[in-house]
């Protein structure tokens, strides 16, 4: 039950400063890794790239639910130097 409460709180963008769980969630899978900054860097260095945004969780039930709802909480980048 606590996991559901935490997930819904995070979906609203509410993070508790100093919380181990929220700090890790925020910096690792949310705003700590800025895909837009990475895209700008790759572009400036002459890379062709694609950013793939998707939903990922360890729970099989919530994986299906999140995917069906079109949620995105992580990303992958495929890049290749142009030229």
CORNORDA-V909585 format. One record per backbone hydrogen bond with DSSP energy under -1.0 kcal/mol. NH is the residue of the N-H (numbers start at 1). CO is the residue of the C=O. E is the energy in kcal/mol with one decimal. If there is no record, write none. Layout:
NH_CO_E / NH_CO_E
This chain:
5_1_-2.2 / 6_2_-2.6 / 7_3_-2.5 / 8_4_-2.6 / 9_5_-2.2 / 10_6_-2.5 / 11_7_-2.3 / 12_8_-1.1 / 13_10_-1.9 / 14_9_-2.2 / 19_16_-1.9 / 23_19_-3.1 / 24_20_-2.2 / 25_21_-2.4 / 26_22_-3.0 / 27_23_-2.5 / 28_24_-2.4 / 29_25_-1.3 / 32_26_-2.1 / 38_34_-2.1 / 39_35_-2.3 / 40_36_-2.1 / 41_37_-2.2 / 42_38_-2.8 / 43_39_-2.5 / 44_40_-2.4 / 45_41_-1.4 / 46_43_-1.4 / 47_42_-2.7 / 48_80_-3.3 / 50_78_-2.2 / 52_76_-3.1 / 54_74_-2.2 / 63_59_-2.2 / 64_60_-1.9 / 65_61_-2.1 / 66_62_-3.1 / 67_63_-2.3 / 68_64_-2.5 / 69_65_-1.9 / 70_67_-1.1 / 71_66_-2.4 / 73_54_-1.8 / 74_54_-1.9 / 76_52_-2.3 / 78_50_-2.4 / 80_48_-2.7 / 82_46_-2.7
